[in-house]
Amino acid sequence: MLEIHAKMVYVDCDGVLADLDQVLEKYLGPDKDEQAKVLQLMYNNYTEIFLSSKRIAKGFDILNSLADYRVLTAMPNFKDFMHANITGLEEAYDRYNVLVSNKFKWLIQNGIKADKIIITPNRKFKCNYSSPDAVLIDDVPKNIQEWEQRGGIGILFHQGSEIYIKNKELE
């Protein structure tokens, strides 16, 4: 079991709390890792893509063990989202906003308080929250690497993870 002490713990949503991969697998099968197809799927199914994700029990077990945390999650880059689709900018913007709202709604429906949610415009912005006393639990190795390069502690999550994190008293 890994034990870490930190002032703030940031927990990713997709792949740690929400099983978005299961939704992508359902719609795309073996193509679930092709970014253009994922963006097209999100564009065409923007009203349901996040809301149909199931909870990952292990991620919520970790979250519930923490005294304080923030869910730090990213949206697809809007420019990539827009270029993956033929329609106009206004429609792409409207659909993108529904995606953001539905991710937020999913988190609220699963017991996360609004003031604990941080949604960044793309994954590269996550590392802006990194500091020596901050932990990121994420399922994407590149996010962990960038977090650690900025001085934070990164933990690569997988559903078999045994993690214990104790929040330090805020000074």
C-alpha positions in Angstrom: 0.0 0.0 0.0 1.3 3.5 -0.9 1.0 6.1 1.8 1.4 9.8 1.0 0.9 12.9 3.0 -0.3 16.0 1.1 -2.0 19.3 1.7 -4.2 18.9 -1.4 -5.1 15.9 -3.5 -6.4 16.4 -7.0 -8.4 13.5 -8.5 -9.0 13.1 -12.2 -12.6 12.2 -13.3 -12.4 10.2 -16.6 -10.7 6.9 -15.9 -10.5 7.4 -12.1 -14.1 8.3 -11.0 -16.0 7.8 -14.3 -15.6 4.9 -16.6 -15.7 6.8 -19.8 -13.6 4.1 -21.5 -16.6 1.7 -21.2 -18.8 4.3 -23.0 -16.2 4.8 -25.7 -15.8 1.0 -26.1 -19.6 0.6 -26.4 -19.8 3.1 -29.3 -16.4 2.7 -31.0 -15.1 -0.8 -30.1 -11.4 -1.1 -30.9 -11.3 2.5 -32.3 -11.9 3.9 -28.8 -8.3 5.3 -28.7 -8.4 7.2 -32.0 -8.8 10.9 -31.0 -10.7 12.0 -34.2 -13.3 9.2 -33.7 -13.7 10.0 -30.0 -14.2 13.7 -30.8 -16.7 12.9 -33.5 -18.5 10.6 -31.1 -18.6 13.3 -28.4 -19.9 15.8 -31.0 -22.7 13.5 -32.2 -23.6 12.2 -28.7 -22.9 15.4 -26.7 -26.1 15.1 -24.7 -25.3 11.7 -23.2 -21.6 10.9 -23.5 -20.7 11.8 -19.9 -24.0 11.1 -18.3 -24.0 7.5 -19.3 -20.6 6.8 -17.6 -20.6 4.4 -14.7 -18.8 5.1 -11.4 -15.4 3.4 -10.7 -15.8 2.2 -7.2 -12.1 2.2 -6.4 -11.8 5.8 -7.4 -14.7 6.8 -5.1 -13.2 4.7 -2.3 -10.0 6.8 -2.5 -12.0 10.1 -2.8 -14.1 9.2 0.3 -11.0 8.5 2.4 -9.7 12.1 1.9 -10.2 15.0 4.2 -10.0 17.4 1.4 -9.7 17.1 -2.4 -10.6 18.6 -5.7 -11.7 16.8 -8.8 -9.4 18.1 -11.5 -10.7 17.1 -14.9 -10.1 18.3 -18.5 -12.3 18.7 -21.5 -11.1 17.9 -25.0 -9.3 20.9 -26.6 -12.1 23.0 -28.3 -10.0 23.6 -31.4 -9.6 19.8 -31.9 -13.3 19.3 -31.1 -14.4 21.9 -33.7 -12.0 20.6 -36.4 -13.3 17.1 -36.0 -16.8 18.3 -37.1 -18.1 19.9 -40.2 -20.8 22.1 -38.7 -20.3 25.8 -37.9 -18.5 27.4 -35.0 -21.7 28.4 -33.2 -23.1 24.8 -33.2 -19.8 23.4 -32.1 -19.5 25.9 -29.3 -23.1 25.0 -28.1 -22.4 21.3 -28.2 -19.1 21.7 -26.4 -20.8 23.7 -23.6 -23.3 20.9 -23.2 -20.4 18.4 -22.9 -18.9 20.6 -20.1 -22.3 21.0 -18.3 -22.9 17.2 -18.5 -19.5 16.4 -17.0 -20.2 18.8 -14.2 -23.8 17.4 -13.8 -22.4 13.8 -13.6 -20.0 14.8 -10.8 -22.8 16.5 -8.9 -25.1 13.5 -9.3 -22.4 11.3 -8.0 -22.0 13.3 -4.8 -19.2 15.8 -5.6 -19.9 19.3 -4.3 -19.7 22.1 -6.9 -16.9 23.9 -5.0 -14.7 20.7 -5.3 -14.8 20.6 -9.1 -12.2 22.1 -11.4 -12.7 21.6 -15.2 -9.9 22.8 -17.4 -10.2 23.5 -21.1 -7.7 20.7 -21.9 -5.4 18.3 -20.1 -2.3 20.6 -20.4 -3.8 23.0 -17.8 -3.9 20.4 -15.1 -0.2 20.9 -14.2 -0.9 24.6 -13.3 -2.2 23.2 -10.0 0.9 21.3 -9.2 3.1 22.1 -6.2 5.4 20.1 -3.8 2.5 19.5 -1.4 -0.1 18.5 -4.1 -0.9 15.1 -5.3 -2.6 14.2 -8.7 -4.3 10.8 -9.1 -4.7 10.3 -12.8 -4.9 7.4 -15.2 -2.9 9.1 -18.0 0.9 8.7 -17.7 1.6 11.9 -19.6 -0.5 13.9 -17.1 1.4 12.4 -14.2 4.8 13.1 -15.9 3.9 16.8 -16.5 2.6 17.1 -12.9 5.8 15.8 -11.5 7.9 18.0 -13.8 6.1 21.0 -12.1 7.1 19.7 -8.6 4.0 17.8 -7.6 3.5 14.2 -6.6 1.8 12.0 -9.2 0.1 8.7 -8.7 -0.8 6.6 -11.8 -4.3 5.1 -11.1 -5.5 1.8 -12.2 -8.5 -0.1 -10.7 -6.2 -2.4 -8.7 -4.5 0.6 -7.0 -4.1 0.4 -3.2 -3.5 4.1 -2.2 -3.8 5.8 1.2 -3.4 9.5 1.2 -3.5 11.6 4.4 -4.2 15.3 4.1 -1.8 17.5 6.0 -3.2 20.2 8.3 -3.4 23.4 6.4 -0.9 25.9 7.9 
